[in-house]
Amino acid sequence: MHNKTIGKYLKETSALIELTGGNPFRARAMANAARTVERLEEPAADMLAAGTLTLVKGIGAGLAAQIDELVQTGSFEARDELLGAIPPGVLDMMRIKGLGAKKVRAIWLQLEITSIAELEEACTIGRLADLDGFGEKTQENILENIRLLKQYSAHRRYADAAGQAASLIEALRGAVERLEPAGAFRRKCETVEQVDLLVTGASPDRVAEACAPFVSAAKTAAGPDGQTVIDGALPDGLRVVIHLTPPERFGTALFQLTGAEVHVAALTDRLGGLPEVAEEDELYTRAGLAPVPPELREGRGELEAAAGRLPRLIEYQDLQGTLHNHSRYSDGAHSLEEMAEATRALGLSYFGICDHSQSLVIANGLAPERVAQQQDEIRRLNAGYAGRGIPFKIFSGIESDILADGSLDYPEDVLASFDLIVASVHTRMNMNEADATARIVRAIENPYTTILGHPTGRLLLVREGYPLDYERILDACAEQGVAIELNANPYRLDLDWRWIKAATDRGVMISINPDAHTREGLADMRWGVEAARKGWLEPSQCLNALSLEAFSEWLSRPRPKRTRR
């Protein structure tokens, strides 16, 4: 059982304690333990086996025993007792954004509502607005968030789907002659409703046998094209569809299953019908086009580009550095040096540290004196690299909060001390389009802003981003020479890939930032690269694909209103 899974169960237990009116200190301890376990560098299960888990601060013998029971059985007695004390649907209401344990408890006990469906009905007829501490606005928000929850329930983030499907794909590769992902999963859309796989060279029984350990409720049937389809669910409930086809039409089937409908229809029309081919590239060749990478098959001008020049899409190995990362100075799990060394181990040549700024107290934001302390350490570490002849540099940065009026979160003398500044919104996110756009444009126009961080604040399948006038934001970045972040955290992938080409057409650089809070989080740049490819991003348009020398020159270039030192 992974640490994140253990943490999820502990968080749920903390909520259950609150829901049932239990000891708030016990609930807090459970929530703190969940965060601790999620940040462990070693698997908690291995630490249990070695007897070292109780050496971790905040995890005593009692909690370690509960975690052990959880790892061994999938639950533990205290959690089961709490679950038995509430109606089954009450915990589901905790999934609705904006409803914490206290509010759900009030809804349950005072209105006797025990499911999301009952809550939706109560909101629709105005019953919830009369409850103490709620009101009409809260009721409207809950209705909207129930709508979003329904919309999201069948989807998974691409990174989660890829992780879920990995073992199945590995097992199937050993059982068939050929396997390729297909559908939105192959196009690497940020969220997917199902995982499609195309296989050939094995009987339906052999395929079904190979996928049995990984797929539940599998059914074998004839698909719309007469070929066999095995339809089931991965362990977390995500639908998986395995399509079987003869080798001589593998390319045709892969093409049909992969592209968005508009892409498939356009090429089919161009060819006057689809011939049966073993390799899908042949379809593009017959149409007089260059093969279109799967990520681009969205009907956004890719066929027209394939008649001339398709972009040379960025790849992970093009990245030369990583910007926007956190350390223990704010809310990261590892020291500055540990994060820098982990970056070097990835073969990168520079590291931007951008811990949280002072106003974000909840994330241990840096007061000016701690900024100075961190910059002293950066100078010491950089001197050490230079002294050993290591071509690697740490850049001093900050993730400065964009305050409510659009200003940055330090006086000018502190802002001037940084090599780079990622400007981001973290608070007061309930904005209309005009206010959000004006706030962010003012931050972009600040001469100290280097990169606009996670521009919309979205969290995939959790919350929508605040509305923006994208054209105005992109124009402001182009005018001010400010790069835009593609935050590579798989929960964010923000800037949305659909706006990347509009940014690069204006000359705006895109920075693929992991927003890493752990050494392991640096690897999230992989997901950012996948999203960037969907946005037609080329290496020359990516800020952190610049060499160390070129990036240093970019930081030093003349800027409107101010020349960088």
C-alpha positions in Angstrom: 0.0 0.0 0.0 1.5 3.4 -1.1 2.1 6.2 1.4 -0.5 8.4 -0.4 -3.1 5.7 0.0 -2.4 5.3 3.7 -2.5 9.1 4.1 -5.9 9.1 2.3 -7.4 6.7 4.8 -6.0 8.6 7.8 -7.4 11.8 6.5 -10.8 10.1 6.0 -10.6 8.8 9.6 -9.9 12.3 10.9 -13.0 13.5 9.1 -15.0 10.7 10.5 -13.9 11.6 14.0 -15.2 15.2 13.4 -18.4 13.9 11.8 -19.2 11.8 14.8 -18.4 14.5 17.3 -15.2 12.9 18.5 -12.2 14.4 20.3 -10.9 17.3 18.1 -7.4 16.7 19.3 -7.6 13.1 18.1 -8.9 14.2 14.7 -6.1 16.8 14.4 -3.5 14.1 15.4 -4.8 11.8 12.7 -4.8 14.5 10.1 -1.2 15.5 11.0 -0.2 11.8 10.8 -1.7 11.6 7.3 0.5 14.5 6.1 3.5 13.0 7.8 3.1 9.6 6.1 2.5 11.1 2.7 5.8 12.9 2.9 7.9 9.9 4.1 10.8 9.1 1.7 10.4 5.4 2.4 7.3 3.3 2.1 5.5 3.2 5.5 5.0 -0.5 5.0 8.7 -1.1 4.8 9.3 1.1 7.9 6.7 -1.0 9.8 8.5 -4.2 8.8 11.8 -2.7 10.0 10.3 -1.3 13.2 11.3 2.3 12.4 7.9 3.9 11.8 7.5 4.8 15.4 10.7 6.8 15.2 8.9 9.3 13.0 7.6 12.3 15.0 3.9 12.2 15.5 3.5 8.4 14.9 3.3 6.6 18.2 2.9 2.9 18.8 -0.9 3.1 18.7 -1.1 4.8 15.4 1.7 2.6 13.9 -0.4 -0.4 14.9 -3.5 1.1 13.1 -1.4 1.7 10.0 -0.1 -1.9 10.2 -3.6 -3.2 10.4 -4.5 -0.9 7.4 -1.6 -2.2 5.3 -2.4 -5.8 6.2 -6.2 -5.8 5.8 -7.2 -2.6 3.9 -8.8 -1.0 7.0 -8.5 -0.8 10.7 -10.9 -1.3 13.6 -11.2 2.3 14.7 -12.1 3.5 11.2 -14.6 0.7 10.7 -16.3 1.6 14.0 -16.6 5.2 12.9 -17.9 4.2 9.5 -20.5 2.1 11.2 -21.7 5.1 13.3 -22.8 7.2 10.3 -25.2 6.6 7.3 -23.1 5.5 4.3 -23.9 8.6 2.2 -22.8 11.1 4.8 -19.1 10.6 4.1 -19.8 11.1 0.4 -21.0 14.6 1.1 -17.4 15.4 2.3 -16.5 15.2 -1.4 -18.4 18.3 -2.2 -16.1 21.3 -2.4 -16.8 23.8 0.4 -18.3 21.2 2.8 -16.1 20.3 5.8 -16.9 17.9 8.5 -18.6 20.5 10.7 -21.0 21.6 8.0 -21.8 18.0 6.9 -22.4 17.1 10.5 -24.9 20.0 10.8 -26.7 19.0 7.6 -26.9 15.4 8.7 -28.1 15.9 12.2 -30.3 19.0 11.8 -31.9 18.3 8.5 -31.5 14.5 8.5 -29.9 14.5 5.1 -27.8 11.4 4.5 -26.8 11.5 0.8 -25.7 13.8 -2.0 -29.0 13.3 -3.8 -31.0 14.3 -0.7 -28.7 17.4 -0.3 -29.2 18.4 -3.9 -33.0 18.2 -3.5 -32.8 20.2 -0.3 -30.8 22.9 -2.0 -33.1 23.0 -5.0 -36.2 23.7 -2.9 -34.3 26.2 -0.7 -34.3 24.1 2.5 -30.6 24.5 3.2 -30.6 28.3 3.2 -32.6 28.3 6.5 -30.0 26.3 8.3 -27.8 28.3 10.7 -24.5 29.3 9.1 -25.5 28.6 5.5 -27.7 31.0 3.6 -28.8 31.4 0.0 -25.3 32.0 -1.4 -23.9 28.9 0.3 -26.8 26.9 -1.0 -26.1 28.1 -4.6 -22.4 27.2 -4.2 -23.2 23.8 -3.0 -25.6 23.1 -5.9 -22.9 24.2 -8.4 -20.3 22.1 -6.6 -22.6 19.1 -6.7 -22.9 19.6 -10.5 -19.1 19.7 -10.8 -18.7 16.6 -8.7 -21.1 14.7 -10.9 -19.2 15.9 -14.0 -15.8 14.9 -12.5 -16.8 11.5 -11.0 -16.3 9.5 -14.2 -13.0 11.2 -15.0 -9.4 10.7 -13.8 -6.4 12.9 -14.1 -4.1 11.6 -16.9 -1.2 10.9 -14.5 -3.6 8.8 -12.2 -4.9 6.9 -15.2 -1.4 6.2 -16.4 -0.4 4.9 -13.0 -3.5 2.7 -12.7 -3.0 1.3 -16.2 0.7 0.6 -16.0 0.6 -2.9 -14.6 -2.1 -4.0 -16.9 -0.2 -2.7 -20.0 3.0 -4.5 -18.8 1.1 -7.7 -18.4 -0.6 -7.5 -21.8 2.6 -6.7 -23.6 3.8 -10.1 -22.5 0.7 -11.8 -23.8 0.1 -10.2 -27.3 2.3 -9.4 -30.3 1.5 -5.7 -30.3 -0.1 -3.2 -28.0 -0.7 0.5 -28.3 -2.7 2.9 -26.1 -5.5 4.6 -27.9 -8.3 7.2 -27.4 -7.9 10.3 -25.2 -5.5 8.3 -23.1 -3.1 8.1 -26.1 -3.6 11.8 -26.9 -2.6 12.4 -23.3 -5.6 14.6 -22.4 -5.3 16.1 -19.0 -8.3 14.1 -17.8 -9.8 10.9 -19.3 -13.0 8.9 -18.9 -11.5 5.6 -19.8 -8.3 3.9 -20.9 -8.4 2.4 -24.4 -5.9 -0.2 -25.5 -5.5 -1.8 -28.9 -3.9 -5.2 -29.2 -3.3 -7.8 -31.8 -1.7 -11.2 -32.1 -3.6 -13.1 -29.3 -6.9 -14.8 -28.9 -9.7 -13.1 -26.8 -9.3 -15.8 -24.2 -5.5 -15.2 -23.9 -6.1 -11.4 -23.6 -8.9 -11.9 -21.0 -6.6 -14.2 -19.0 -3.7 -11.7 -19.0 -5.9 -8.8 -17.9 -7.9 -10.7 -15.3 -5.7 -9.8 -12.3 -6.0 -6.1 -13.1 -9.5 -5.7 -14.5 -12.7 -6.3 -12.7 -16.2 -7.0 -14.1 -14.7 -7.7 -17.5 -17.1 -8.5 -20.3 -16.1 -9.8 -23.8 -18.3 -8.6 -26.7 -18.3 -7.6 -30.3 -17.4 -4.0 -30.9 -19.1 -1.7 -33.5 -16.6 -2.7 -36.2 -17.2 -6.4 -35.5 -13.9 -6.9 -33.7 -13.7 -8.3 -30.1 -13.8 -5.8 -27.2 -13.0 -6.6 -23.5 -14.7 -4.0 -21.3 -14.0 -3.7 -17.6 -12.7 -1.5 -14.8 -9.3 -0.8 -13.2 -8.9 -1.1 -9.4 -10.1 2.5 -8.8 -13.2 2.1 -11.0 -11.8 3.7 -14.1 -13.2 2.1 -17.2 -10.8 0.2 -19.4 -11.6 -1.0 -23.0 -9.3 -3.5 -24.7 -9.8 -3.6 -28.5 -8.6 -6.7 -30.4 -7.9 -6.4 -34.1 -6.1 -8.4 -36.9 -2.5 -7.2 -37.5 -3.3 -6.2 -41.1 -5.7 -3.5 -40.0 -3.9 -2.5 -36.8 -2.9 0.9 -38.2 -6.4 1.8 -39.4 -7.9 0.7 -36.0 -5.3 2.7 -34.1 -6.0 5.8 -36.1 -9.7 5.5 -35.7 -9.5 5.0 -32.0 -7.0 7.7 -31.3 -7.9 11.0 -32.9 -10.7 13.3 -31.8 -13.7 12.9 -34.0 -13.1 16.0 -36.1 -9.5 14.8 -36.8 -10.5 11.3 -37.9 -13.3 12.7 -40.1 -11.1 15.3 -41.8 -8.4 12.7 -42.8 -11.0 10.2 -43.8 -12.6 12.8 -46.1 -9.2 13.7 -47.6 -8.6 10.0 -48.4 -12.1 9.3 -49.7 -12.4 6.6 -47.1 -10.0 4.6 -44.8 -8.0 1.8 -46.3 -7.0 -1.1 -44.1 -3.3 -0.7 -43.2 -1.0 -2.2 -40.6 0.8 1.1 -39.8 -1.2 4.3 -39.2 1.6 6.5 -40.6 0.7 5.1 -44.0 -2.7 6.8 -43.9 -1.0 10.3 -43.5 1.5 9.4 -46.3 -1.2 8.4 -48.7 -2.9 11.8 -48.0 0.4 13.6 -48.8 0.9 14.6 -45.2 3.5 14.2 -42.5 2.3 11.8 -39.7 0.6 13.8 -37.0 1.8 13.1 -33.4 -1.1 11.6 -31.4 -1.1 14.5 -28.9 -2.0 17.0 -31.7 -5.0 15.1 -33.1 -7.6 17.5 -31.7 -8.8 19.2 -34.9 -6.9 22.4 -34.2 -5.2 22.9 -37.6 -2.8 20.0 -37.3 -3.7 18.6 -40.7 -3.1 21.9 -42.4 0.3 22.1 -40.6 1.1 18.5 -41.7 0.9 19.7 -45.3 3.8 22.0 -44.6 5.7 22.1 -41.3 4.6 20.4 -38.1 6.3 21.6 -34.9 9.3 19.7 -33.4 7.5 19.0 -30.2 9.4 19.4 -26.9 10.6 16.2 -25.2 11.6 15.6 -21.6 15.3 15.4 -22.5 15.1 18.9 -23.9 14.7 20.4 -20.4 17.9 21.9 -19.0 16.8 23.2 -15.7 13.8 23.4 -13.3 12.3 26.5 -11.9 9.6 27.1 -9.2 10.5 24.6 -6.5 10.1 24.6 -2.7 12.2 23.6 0.2 12.0 23.3 4.0 12.4 27.1 4.2 8.6 27.2 3.4 6.4 24.1 3.0 8.7 21.7 1.2 9.8 18.3 2.6 13.5 18.6 1.8 16.4 21.0 2.4 17.5 23.5 -0.3 20.7 21.5 -0.8 18.8 18.2 -1.1 16.5 19.7 -3.7 19.4 21.0 -5.7 21.3 17.7 -5.5 18.2 15.9 -6.7 18.0 18.3 -9.6 21.7 17.6 -10.5 21.0 13.8 -10.3 18.4 14.3 -13.0 21.1 15.7 -15.3 19.8 19.3 -15.2 22.1 22.3 -14.9 20.2 24.8 -12.9 17.6 25.0 -10.1 15.3 27.8 -9.2 14.2 27.9 -5.6 10.9 29.7 -5.2 9.6 29.2 -1.7 6.4 30.9 -0.6 6.4 34.6 0.2 5.6 36.1 3.6 1.9 36.7 3.4 1.2 33.0 2.9 1.6 32.2 6.6 -0.1 28.8 6.3 2.8 27.7 4.0 5.4 29.1 6.3 6.1 32.0 3.9 9.6 33.6 4.2 9.9 36.9 6.1 12.7 39.2 4.7 15.2 38.0 7.2 14.7 34.4 6.2 15.0 35.4 2.6 18.4 36.8 3.4 19.3 33.6 5.2 18.3 31.5 2.2 20.3 33.7 -0.2 23.4 33.3 2.0 23.0 29.6 1.7 22.5 29.8 -2.1 25.7 31.8 -2.4 27.6 29.3 -0.3 26.3 26.3 -2.3 27.0 28.0 -5.7 30.5 28.8 -4.6 31.0 25.2 -3.8 29.8 24.1 -7.2 32.1 26.6 -8.9 35.0 25.6 -6.7 34.6 22.0 -7.8 34.2 22.9 -11.4 30.5 21.7 -11.5 28.5 23.5 -14.2 25.4 23.9 -12.0 23.7 27.0 -10.5 21.0 27.7 -8.0 18.9 30.8 -8.7 17.4 32.7 -5.9 13.7 33.1 -6.4 10.4 33.4 -4.6 6.8 32.5 -5.3 5.4 35.9 -4.5 1.8 36.0 -3.7 -0.2 38.4 -6.0 -2.0 40.4 -3.4 -5.6 41.4 -3.7 -4.7 44.7 -5.4 -2.3 43.0 -7.8 0.9 44.1 -6.1 3.7 41.7 -5.1 4.3 40.5 -1.6 7.5 42.4 -0.6 8.9 45.9 -0.5 11.0 46.8 -3.6 14.4 46.3 -1.9 13.5 42.6 -1.2 12.1 42.0 -4.6 15.2 43.4 -6.2 17.4 40.8 -4.3 15.9 37.8 -6.2 17.2 36.4 -9.5 13.6 35.5 -10.5 10.1 35.9 -9.2 7.1 33.6 -9.9 4.0 35.6 -9.2 1.0 33.5 -8.2 -2.5 33.9 -6.7 -3.2 31.7 -3.7 -5.9 33.7 -1.8 -9.1 35.5 -2.5 -9.7 33.4 -5.6 -13.5 33.9 -5.8 -13.1 36.6 -8.5 -15.1 37.6 -11.5 -13.3 37.8 -14.9 -12.8 41.6 -14.8 -11.3 41.7 -11.3 -9.2 38.6 -11.8 -7.8 39.9 -15.1 -7.0 43.3 -13.7 -5.3 41.8 -10.6 -3.1 39.6 -12.7 -2.3 42.2 -15.4 -1.1 44.5 -12.6 1.2 41.8 -11.3 2.5 41.1 -14.8 3.3 44.8 -15.2 5.4 44.8 -12.1 9.0 45.1 -13.3 10.1 42.4 -10.9 7.8 39.7 -12.2 9.6 37.0 -14.2 7.0 34.2 -14.6 3.3 34.2 -14.1 2.6 31.1 -11.9 -0.3 28.7 -12.4 -2.3 31.4 -14.1 -5.9 30.2 -13.4 -5.4 28.5 -10.0 -7.3 25.4 -11.3 -7.1 22.0 -9.7 -8.2 19.3 -12.1 -11.3 17.5 -11.0 -11.3 19.6 -7.8 -12.0 23.2 -8.7 -12.4 25.3 -11.8 -9.9 28.1 -12.3 -11.0 31.7 -11.8 -12.2 33.2 -15.1 -9.7 35.3 -17.1 -9.5 37.3 -20.3 -6.8 35.2 -21.7 -6.1 37.4 -24.7 -5.4 40.4 -22.4 -3.2 38.3 -20.1 -1.2 36.9 -23.0 -0.8 40.4 -24.5 0.4 41.8 -21.2 3.0 39.0 -20.8 4.2 39.7 -24.4 4.5 43.4 -23.8 6.3 43.0 -20.4 8.6 40.1 -21.4 7.1 37.9 -18.7 7.0 34.1 -19.2 4.0 32.0 -18.3 4.2 28.9 -16.2 2.8 25.5 -17.3 2.6 24.2 -13.8 3.5 20.5 -14.2 1.8 19.2 -11.1 -0.7 16.7 -12.5 -3.4 18.3 -10.4 -2.8 21.6 -12.1 -1.4 21.5 -15.6 -2.0 25.2 -15.7 -1.6 27.1 -18.1 -4.2 25.0 -20.0 -2.5 23.5 -23.1 -5.2 25.1 -25.3 -3.7 28.5 -24.8 0.0 27.6 -25.2 0.1 28.2 -29.0 -1.6 31.6 -28.5 1.1 32.5 -26.0 4.0 31.3 -28.2 2.6 33.0 -31.3 3.0 36.2 -29.3 6.6 35.4 -28.4 5.8 34.5 -24.8 8.1 31.9 -23.3 6.5 28.9 -21.5 8.2 27.6 -18.3 7.4 24.0 -17.5 7.7 24.1 -13.7 7.2 21.1 -11.4 6.2 23.2 -8.3 8.1 20.5 -6.5 7.7 20.3 -2.7 9.7 17.1 -2.5 12.7 15.6 -4.4 10.3 13.1 -6.0 8.1 16.0 -7.1 10.8 17.2 -9.6 9.7 14.2 -11.8 6.3 15.9 -12.3 8.0 17.8 -15.2 7.1 14.7 -17.2 3.4 15.6 -17.0 4.1 19.2 -17.9 6.0 18.1 -21.0 3.0 15.9 -22.1 0.6 18.8 -21.7 3.1 21.2 -23.5 3.3 18.8 -26.5 -0.5 19.1 -26.8 0.0 22.8 -27.0 2.4 22.6 -29.9 5.4 23.7 -27.7 8.8 23.5 -29.3 12.1 23.5 -27.3 13.0 27.0 -28.4 9.8 28.3 -26.9 10.4 26.7 -23.4 12.2 28.9 -20.9 13.8 26.0 -19.0 14.9 24.3 -22.1 17.4 27.1 -22.5 21.0 26.3 -21.5 22.3 27.6 -18.2 24.2 30.4 -20.1 21.2 31.2 -22.3 18.8 31.3 -19.3 21.2 33.6 -17.4 21.3 35.9 -20.4 17.4 35.8 -20.6 17.2 36.9 -16.9 19.6 39.8 -17.6 17.9 41.1 -20.8 16.5 44.6 -20.8 12.9 44.7 -19.5 10.2 47.4 -19.8 10.4 49.9 -16.9 13.7 48.4 -15.5 16.9 46.8 -16.6 17.8 43.7 -14.6 21.1 43.7 -12.8 
